Amino acid sequence: MVTTDANGKELSNGDAVHLTQGLKVKGSSINLKKGEKVKNIRLTDNQQEVECRIGKSVVVLKTCFLKKA
């Protein structure tokens, strides 16, 4: 099972990614801006999602909105 970003590049644990689109986080007041860098991602069982820490909260992001840094 291979997890890939929006451009088809393979992602692995600990990678840094950029957001390709501005996102609103459900259930939170956090707004993520386009181009924001997210460091140290963790892969999940679902190949279309990754986990990351933004501030003090852990957020699950869809890989179709991510580009490997």
Backbone as CSV, one residue per row, in Angstrom:
resi,resn,N_x,N_y,N_z,CA_x,CA_y,CA_z,C_x,C_y,C_z
1,MET,0.845,-1.185,0.000,0.000,0.000,0.000,0.888,1.246,0.000
2,VAL,0.749,2.078,-1.007,1.583,3.268,-1.175,0.716,4.513,-1.040
3,THR,1.174,5.448,-0.217,0.478,6.721,-0.049,1.167,7.757,-0.917
4,THR,0.388,8.456,-1.767,0.968,9.447,-2.667,0.303,10.809,-2.463
5,ASP,1.016,11.872,-2.850,0.464,13.219,-2.761,-0.345,13.538,-4.017
6,ALA,-0.748,14.774,-4.174,-1.574,15.185,-5.313,-0.841,15.031,-6.642
7,ASN,0.496,15.076,-6.636,1.285,14.948,-7.864,1.756,13.528,-8.127
8,GLY,1.424,12.587,-7.242,1.809,11.197,-7.435,3.119,10.802,-6.790
9,LYS,3.750,11.699,-6.030,4.999,11.358,-5.346,4.680,10.580,-4.074
10,GLU,5.523,9.613,-3.780,5.310,8.755,-2.617,5.621,9.508,-1.323
11,LEU,4.740,9.369,-0.329,4.931,9.986,0.981,5.356,8.918,1.985
12,SER,6.149,9.328,2.969,6.548,8.419,4.033,6.479,9.164,5.364
13,ASN,6.568,8.419,6.463,6.513,9.024,7.797,7.635,10.033,7.960
14,GLY,7.318,11.187,8.541,8.316,12.211,8.805,8.519,13.216,7.685
15,ASP,7.846,13.048,6.556,7.979,13.993,5.445,7.341,15.343,5.795
16,ALA,7.742,16.359,5.044,7.120,17.671,5.125,6.317,17.881,3.844
17,VAL,5.159,18.506,3.964,4.284,18.732,2.815,3.773,20.165,2.820
18,HIS,3.359,20.646,1.648,2.720,21.943,1.485,1.261,21.707,1.125
19,LEU,0.378,22.596,1.575,-1.029,22.514,1.210,-1.236,23.145,-0.157
20,THR,-2.029,22.499,-1.007,-2.280,23.025,-2.344,-3.544,23.866,-2.392
21,GLN,-4.252,23.949,-1.268,-5.531,24.655,-1.220,-5.790,25.085,0.220
22,GLY,-6.467,26.195,0.419,-6.861,26.611,1.754,-7.942,25.685,2.293
23,LEU,-7.830,25.301,3.561,-8.762,24.338,4.153,-9.296,24.846,5.487
24,LYS,-10.562,24.545,5.763,-11.155,24.780,7.068,-11.196,23.450,7.789
25,VAL,-10.799,23.429,9.056,-10.785,22.193,9.831,-12.126,22.052,10.538
26,LYS,-12.815,20.938,10.284,-14.123,20.706,10.893,-13.984,20.572,12.404
27,GLY,-14.911,21.181,13.133,-14.925,21.079,14.582,-13.885,21.933,15.267
28,SER,-13.266,22.848,14.546,-12.229,23.689,15.109,-12.259,25.056,14.433
29,SER,-11.627,26.027,15.055,-11.564,27.357,14.463,-10.299,27.534,13.620
30,ILE,-9.573,26.452,13.378,-8.324,26.506,12.621,-8.621,26.610,11.120
31,ASN,-7.990,27.576,10.473,-8.033,27.697,9.009,-6.616,27.521,8.495
32,LEU,-6.427,26.591,7.581,-5.112,26.350,7.000,-5.031,27.072,5.664
33,LYS,-3.946,27.798,5.440,-3.799,28.594,4.234,-3.057,27.819,3.147
34,LYS,-3.353,28.162,1.909,-2.666,27.565,0.766,-1.171,27.841,0.868
35,GLY,-0.364,26.817,0.643,1.088,26.969,0.693,1.690,26.758,2.063
36,GLU,0.873,26.579,3.088,1.385,26.371,4.442,2.147,25.052,4.506
37,LYS,3.281,25.052,5.195,4.117,23.860,5.300,3.756,23.100,6.568
38,VAL,3.552,21.809,6.425,3.252,20.931,7.553,4.387,19.924,7.644
39,LYS,5.040,19.866,8.808,6.193,18.995,8.990,5.798,17.724,9.729
40,ASN,6.606,16.697,9.561,6.523,15.462,10.326,5.150,14.794,10.243
41,ILE,4.736,14.435,9.037,3.448,13.756,8.875,3.581,12.291,9.275
42,ARG,2.446,11.680,9.609,2.398,10.249,9.924,1.374,9.600,9.010
43,LEU,1.725,8.479,8.436,0.802,7.751,7.570,-0.218,7.005,8.418
44,THR,-1.419,6.820,7.864,-2.486,6.098,8.549,-2.790,4.812,7.785
45,ASP,-3.739,4.042,8.284,-4.153,2.817,7.600,-4.811,3.125,6.262
46,ASN,-5.464,4.281,6.164,-6.102,4.704,4.928,-5.046,5.410,4.068
47,GLN,-4.827,4.942,2.842,-3.777,5.520,2.003,-4.126,6.905,1.466
48,GLN,-5.351,7.376,1.675,-5.750,8.704,1.205,-5.731,9.737,2.323
49,GLU,-5.215,9.384,3.507,-5.175,10.308,4.641,-3.833,10.228,5.354
50,VAL,-3.398,11.377,5.898,-2.209,11.432,6.747,-2.563,12.209,8.013
51,GLU,-1.840,11.930,9.083,-2.016,12.617,10.357,-0.879,13.603,10.535
52,CYS,-1.180,14.760,11.133,-0.126,15.721,11.431,-0.536,16.548,12.638
53,ARG,0.437,17.218,13.212,0.184,18.077,14.362,0.253,19.517,13.893
54,ILE,-0.819,20.262,14.163,-0.869,21.685,13.852,-1.183,22.404,15.148
55,GLY,-0.208,23.153,15.632,-0.356,23.754,16.956,-0.329,22.649,17.997
56,LYS,-1.364,22.601,18.835,-1.450,21.562,19.858,-2.417,20.456,19.476
57,SER,-3.030,20.557,18.308,-4.026,19.563,17.923,-3.502,18.657,16.811
58,VAL,-4.013,17.430,16.801,-3.674,16.462,15.758,-4.795,16.497,14.726
59,VAL,-4.421,16.630,13.451,-5.378,16.791,12.366,-5.116,15.711,11.314
60,VAL,-6.185,15.198,10.717,-6.075,14.251,9.607,-6.359,15.010,8.319
61,LEU,-5.428,14.937,7.361,-5.564,15.641,6.082,-5.649,14.641,4.943
62,LYS,-6.429,14.967,3.934,-6.520,14.139,2.734,-5.301,14.418,1.852
63,THR,-4.750,13.369,1.264,-3.532,13.521,0.463,-3.771,14.261,-0.849
64,CYS,-5.007,14.374,-1.297,-5.276,15.097,-2.552,-5.055,16.605,-2.388
65,PHE,-4.904,17.095,-1.165,-4.653,18.505,-0.907,-3.198,18.773,-0.506
66,LEU,-2.325,17.775,-0.656,-0.946,17.899,-0.203,0.034,17.752,-1.346
67,LYS,1.180,18.458,-1.230,2.273,18.367,-2.197,3.557,18.192,-1.402
68,LYS,4.343,17.184,-1.723,5.566,16.910,-0.995,6.535,18.076,-1.119
69,ALA,7.120,18.474,-0.004,8.054,19.611,0.022,9.433,19.212,-0.441
